[in-house]
Amino acid sequence: MNKTIFYLLSLVIFTGCKSWDSSMLMPKNDPLTPKLLTLERRIEDLSNTTVVANGDELILFTKEVENNLIDPYGDKYGYIALKKNIIKVNHGMGYLIPSAILLYVPTLFGFPCSNISYKVEVEIRIMDRDNKLVSKYSAIGESRVKAAMYYGYSLSNAARKSYSDAILDAFNKIRPQIQLNAANINEKLRLAGKL
């Protein structure tokens, strides 16, 4: 009996959830051909005022824009703006009730604590130097991440990962839409001129 308790305590102490680091955030490497002209990045709300974004959103948007959408070097011809709207968040706490009733013993054996899901609408707007709308694209991204010991994330990290994955899913849906009009967008930006 004492050996069983010792092994169980060792298992709990020396194992844990997956770790989360914002450097893990990386959009799919799928650059446009041709890329859009150099644009200034903005994160905005629906009333066209600049807002403060969390660090994960800023990292994702910067990497997506610089790696996939625009040529980051050169004279700027306008702006590219990110707008997002959280449609639905589900923290999936249904797993928590049976686990709590059984004094969290199932959690020690890998039973999930929750299943966090996000549904986020993302809109990307491209504007010329005079802030005139050249083009806009939107998509809904969805994600689901388990919070569990050994193979899942902690509750807070699962929420961050789920939100980030939903934004990445929306970017993956928007990128092909922009690709279809990239040459036309560049022509409109050139006609309007540099910043």
Number of C-alpha atoms within 10 A of each C-alpha: 5 7 8 9 10 11 11 13 12 11 13 14 9 7 11 16 17 15 10 15 10 13 9 8 17 16 22 14 11 13 18 18 13 13 20 25 23 23 28 18 17 20 19 19 15 11 6 11 9 12 11 10 11 8 10 18 19 16 17 20 23 15 17 22 23 17 19 20 24 21 19 17 10 9 14 18 24 25 23 24 21 21 17 19 13 15 12 11 17 13 19 17 13 12 16 17 13 16 17 13 10 11 10 15 13 15 19 18 14 15 20 23 27 23 22 23 23 25 23 24 19 23 20 23 17 23 23 25 18 13 11 12 14 17 17 16 16 19 20 20 24 22 20 21 23 24 27 23 20 18 12 22 24 20 19 11 19 26 23 19 26 22 26 25 25 23 29 24 21 22 25 18 17 20 20 14 14 21 18 12 12 20 16 14 19 19 12 15 24 14 10 16 14 15 13
